[in-house]
Amino acid sequence: MRLAITLLMISVLAVFVVNNVNAQVGSTGIIATTNKPVYQLGDKVIISGSVAKVVDNNPVTIIVRNPIGNVYEVGQVSLSNNLFTHDFVIGEDATSGTYDVEIKYGDQSGKTSFVVLVSQMQLIPVGDYAIKVRGNNTNLIKYSDVSISTVDKSVTVTVNASAISSGSVMQEFQIPKVIIDAPGSLLVVKIDGLISQCVQIETPSDRIMDCMIPVDATQLQIFGTIVIPEFGPVAMLILTIGVLGIVFLSSKMKIKKPFY
């Protein structure tokens, strides 16, 4: 009798433990990471992870909250086996601080986080567009005198980095694809004629490069396979209107021969 009671108690305890373990897995069960811990404006965030158990065809829901707790990004992605990936770009309206990520799938959930640093920014005008440059020490570097080569498919920028005391400064260049692009390939970057190994990613509209600018840099060149014409669309429109205006006025000002 005692043996039967003991066995019954062990069975109940085992069921209790198993149920508890399953409950813990069910209430968490999701592992997620981001492609890097710290981002700047314009960076692409890639959230990837896995669920412990696939239960249905419903999507994984991802909610990103900004440093004050407001929802910044919401996404729903399908599982591939038990894996998921979601990406988005840090917009111009982002603020500095820690962003919390909540992932839910059925009764499974997970969390991760990342940091956004809003750094200094300056613009490099190129025709009717502009290259955005960001960095913690962007004010130490001045960019000017932009030239376009439709022969080399390049953009050349004069650099003044003399304010850097020593070493190099990391700069992030957000380049609209309408300025320069290389579909299916990477842009080639040269600093003072030497190829620079810049980390590159792309969004649907921009090329984003992280490059180290040395203290003695004087010239930055970016090479692609497509480059903006030397006359942008607005300039071409003005030129066209001007030419048509001249033709119209010329036709009105023709002197008619007198009749005798």
C-alpha positions in Angstrom: 0.0 0.0 0.0 2.8 2.4 1.0 4.6 1.5 -2.3 1.5 2.3 -4.3 1.1 5.7 -2.6 4.8 6.5 -3.1 4.6 5.6 -6.8 1.5 7.7 -7.1 3.1 10.7 -5.5 6.2 10.3 -7.7 3.9 10.2 -10.8 2.0 13.3 -9.8 5.3 15.1 -9.0 6.7 14.1 -12.4 3.6 15.4 -14.3 3.9 18.6 -12.3 7.5 19.1 -13.2 7.0 18.3 -16.9 4.0 20.7 -17.1 6.1 23.4 -15.5 9.0 22.9 -17.9 6.6 23.0 -20.9 5.0 26.2 -19.5 8.4 27.8 -19.2 9.3 26.9 -22.8 5.9 28.0 -24.0 6.1 31.4 -22.3 9.6 32.1 -23.7 10.7 29.7 -26.4 12.0 32.4 -28.8 15.7 33.3 -29.3 16.4 36.5 -31.2 19.3 38.7 -32.0 20.1 41.8 -34.1 22.8 42.1 -36.7 24.7 44.6 -34.5 24.3 46.2 -31.1 24.5 49.9 -32.0 22.9 51.7 -35.0 22.9 55.2 -36.4 20.2 57.0 -38.5 19.8 55.4 -41.8 21.2 52.0 -40.7 19.3 48.8 -41.5 18.3 46.7 -38.5 18.0 43.0 -39.1 16.2 40.9 -36.4 16.6 37.2 -36.8 15.8 34.2 -34.5 14.1 31.0 -34.0 11.0 29.6 -32.2 11.2 26.5 -30.1 8.1 24.9 -31.5 6.2 25.4 -34.7 2.5 25.1 -34.0 0.6 26.7 -36.9 1.0 28.9 -40.0 0.5 32.1 -38.2 3.2 34.7 -38.6 5.7 35.9 -35.9 4.9 39.3 -34.6 7.7 41.7 -33.9 7.2 45.0 -31.9 10.0 47.5 -31.5 9.6 50.2 -28.8 11.6 53.4 -28.6 13.4 54.7 -25.4 10.2 56.2 -24.1 8.1 53.1 -24.7 6.2 54.1 -27.8 5.8 51.6 -30.7 8.4 52.5 -33.3 8.1 49.5 -35.7 5.7 46.6 -36.1 6.3 43.6 -38.3 4.8 40.2 -39.1 6.9 37.6 -40.8 6.4 34.0 -41.8 8.5 31.2 -40.4 10.9 29.2 -42.6 11.0 25.9 -40.8 11.4 27.5 -37.3 13.4 30.5 -38.3 12.4 34.1 -39.0 14.0 37.4 -40.1 12.7 41.0 -40.1 14.4 44.2 -41.2 13.8 47.9 -41.2 15.7 51.1 -41.5 16.3 53.6 -38.6 14.5 56.7 -39.8 15.4 60.4 -39.4 12.8 60.7 -36.6 14.7 58.2 -34.3 16.0 59.4 -31.0 19.1 58.2 -29.1 18.7 55.4 -26.5 17.8 51.7 -26.1 15.1 50.2 -28.3 13.3 47.1 -26.9 12.2 44.3 -29.2 9.3 42.0 -28.3 8.7 38.8 -30.4 5.5 36.8 -30.1 4.4 33.5 -31.7 1.4 31.8 -30.2 2.2 31.4 -26.5 5.9 31.7 -27.1 7.7 35.0 -26.7 11.2 36.5 -26.6 13.0 39.8 -26.2 16.1 41.5 -27.4 17.3 45.1 -27.7 19.6 47.5 -29.5 20.9 51.0 -29.1 20.5 54.0 -31.5 23.1 56.8 -31.4 22.0 60.0 -33.2 25.2 61.6 -34.3 26.1 64.8 -36.0 25.2 65.2 -39.7 26.2 67.3 -42.6 25.1 67.4 -46.2 27.1 67.2 -49.4 25.0 68.7 -52.2 25.2 66.8 -55.5 23.0 68.4 -58.1 19.4 68.4 -56.9 20.2 65.8 -54.2 22.6 65.4 -51.3 24.8 62.8 -49.6 24.2 62.6 -45.8 27.3 62.2 -43.7 27.1 61.2 -40.1 29.5 60.5 -37.3 30.4 61.4 -33.7 33.2 63.7 -35.0 31.7 64.8 -38.3 32.4 68.4 -37.6 36.1 67.7 -37.7 35.9 66.9 -41.5 34.8 69.4 -44.2 33.5 68.3 -47.6 33.3 70.6 -50.6 33.8 70.9 -54.4 31.8 67.9 -55.7 32.4 66.9 -59.3 30.8 64.2 -61.4 32.4 62.1 -64.1 30.1 60.4 -66.5 33.1 58.8 -68.2 34.5 57.1 -65.0 30.9 56.9 -63.4 32.3 58.6 -60.3 31.6 61.2 -57.7 34.7 63.1 -56.4 34.5 65.2 -53.2 37.3 67.4 -51.8 38.0 66.6 -48.1 39.6 68.7 -45.4 40.4 66.4 -42.4 43.2 68.6 -41.0 41.2 69.2 -37.8 41.6 65.5 -36.8 44.4 65.4 -34.3 45.6 61.9 -35.2 44.5 58.5 -36.6 41.2 58.2 -38.5 37.5 59.1 -38.0 34.6 56.8 -38.9 32.1 58.4 -41.2 28.8 57.0 -42.4 27.8 58.1 -46.0 24.1 57.7 -46.9 24.1 58.1 -50.7 20.9 58.2 -52.7 21.0 55.7 -55.6 19.9 58.5 -58.0 23.4 60.0 -57.4 25.5 56.9 -58.0 24.8 53.2 -57.9 26.2 49.8 -58.9 23.3 47.3 -59.2 24.3 43.8 -58.2 27.7 45.0 -57.0 29.5 47.2 -54.4 30.6 50.8 -54.9 34.3 51.3 -55.1 35.7 53.9 -52.7 39.1 55.6 -53.0 40.7 58.0 -50.5 43.5 59.9 -52.1 43.7 57.4 -54.9 43.9 54.3 -52.6 41.0 51.9 -52.3 39.3 52.0 -48.9 37.6 49.0 -47.5 34.2 50.5 -46.4 31.4 48.4 -44.9 28.5 48.7 -47.3 24.8 47.9 -47.1 21.9 49.1 -49.2 18.2 50.0 -48.9 15.7 50.3 -51.7 16.7 54.0 -52.2 20.2 54.4 -50.7 23.7 53.0 -50.5 25.1 53.3 -46.9 28.9 53.1 -46.3 31.0 53.2 -43.2 34.4 54.5 -44.1 37.5 55.5 -42.1 38.7 59.0 -43.1 42.4 59.5 -42.2 43.9 62.7 -40.8 45.6 63.6 -44.0 42.8 62.8 -46.4 42.2 65.4 -49.2 40.0 63.6 -51.7 37.1 61.0 -51.6 36.1 59.2 -54.8 33.1 56.9 -55.2 32.9 54.7 -58.3 29.8 52.9 -59.6 28.2 51.8 -62.8 25.5 54.4 -62.9 26.0 58.1 -62.1 23.8 61.2 -62.0 24.2 63.4 -65.2 26.2 66.5 -64.7 23.0 68.5 -65.3 20.3 67.3 -62.8 16.6 67.0 -63.8 15.8 70.5 -62.6 18.7 72.1 -64.4 17.8 70.3 -67.6 14.2 71.5 -67.3 15.4 75.1 -66.9 17.8 74.7 -69.8 15.0 73.3 -72.0 12.6 76.1 -71.1 15.3 78.7 -71.8 16.0 77.2 -75.3 12.3 77.1 -76.1 11.9 80.7 -74.9 14.7 81.8 -77.2 13.2 80.0 -80.2 9.8 81.5 -79.5 11.1 85.1 -79.1 13.3 84.7 -82.2 10.3 83.7 -84.3 8.3 86.7 -83.1 11.2 89.2 -83.7 11.8 88.2 -87.4 11.6 91.3 -89.6 9.2 91.0 -92.4 10.3 92.3 -95.8 8.3 95.3 -96.9 6.0 95.1 -99.8 6.5 97.7 -102.6 
